[in-house]
Amino acid sequence: MDANIIANLCQDIAIPKMVKVKQHFDPSYIAPEDIPQVIWKELDRDIIASQIKSGMSIAITCGSRGVANIDIIIKAVVDYVKQKGGSPFVFPAMGSHGGATPEGQLEIVNGYGITEEAMGCPIKASMETKQIGVTDDGRPVFIDKYASEADGIIMVGRIKAHTQFVGPYESGLMKMAVIGMGKQHGAEGVHEQGFPKMAENLQRYGKVILKNAPIICGIGTIENAFDQTYKLTALTPDEIIEQEPSLLLEAKKIMGHILIDNADVLIVDEIGKNISGDGMDPNVSGTLPRETGVPRGADGSEPRIGNFKAKRVVVLDLTEETHGNANGLGLADVTTQRCVDKIINEMAYPNAITSTLLEMVKIPFWTPNDRLAVQAAVKTCAGADKLQPRIIRIKNTMEIEEIEVSEVLIPEVEANPNMEIIGEVAPMQFDENGNLF
């Protein structure tokens, strides 16, 4: 690509000065050192503890999301099972992620600190599944082969708003049972009817799994706006059905979001599967894909907090932890050569095929450096004041306590009691190559 062509076309765009802003959210959390005690207390309820007997083989799920303190949580579960005389093992429960291969999924798990040495138990990775039932409309239901052969299963999953659909169960334990434990084979069947049917199918498949699989309980974790562990709850299969919807509403209530409703350009420094299933959480970035089919809140459920939307979204890079998986990059308008160079299609394409959302892995308009990416976004932003564009910059959609806003947004920040200016107004710091980092 000839950088001079883009530079010439965008030379009239001056990038505005920015200022660092702090957003205030509920800071409550469980300290990492207290997590094992909380986990043990939850598991020690008689209705759960009585099901873990000496000599039993207990399968413990590990998903692909960047769940806060996941290594501490799973280690606490492993230790509890051992204390009860059980024989625990961990298995990747992440649908088609990791390139839909055992090796790829094991690499993701290990990257979160979930290793055999650290956990003190085996990790069994396989893409093989076993049918354990049939839905009420005649479709087969599958789960991980190793899990199906265990004496008991303990699921661990973060409860939060999903990035593609709205329903009483979104991301959480029900989804862990259906999509995570279903591996690529099971996840493909659930996704076959598309996201407009996902909320319905998640319940249809999930209730079959909760009835027929040897699930002892699910440990639901809720995170605050700072990606810290806010709540840990162990639920029996019946309790998952009854209580997860209210826990989802609680998770949505405390989730972080951008406290300004709209911008001309949103700059996202990095995206990745460890940040969100869509690389960047659309509940934060406002990048809801057109294929969802169901407007947020159309079923009467609480959609999300905040109404943020940007005319243009710029993604500058991929996280190291995403291992080249650029799923979600297709929702951006502009990206960079640095980002494109890191894409490994075989890591993201299985996910796109399984989910039926090919748009998620498309490569947007890309530029040789960050400066030109921002300029191109502003240049093509219809209706924007090119002299005073409304620009917001975030590191990623998980870390939004501190953000940067352009000078023109200062009055809106000062008028919001949950926002405060914590820096000086200054130009963006591009290096000699035109990059921000």
Order of alpha helices (4+ residues) and beta strands (2+ residues): alpha-beta-alpha-alpha-beta-alpha-beta-alpha-alpha-beta-beta-alpha-beta-alpha-alpha-beta-beta-alpha-beta-alpha-beta-beta-alpha-alpha-beta-alpha-beta-beta-alpha-beta
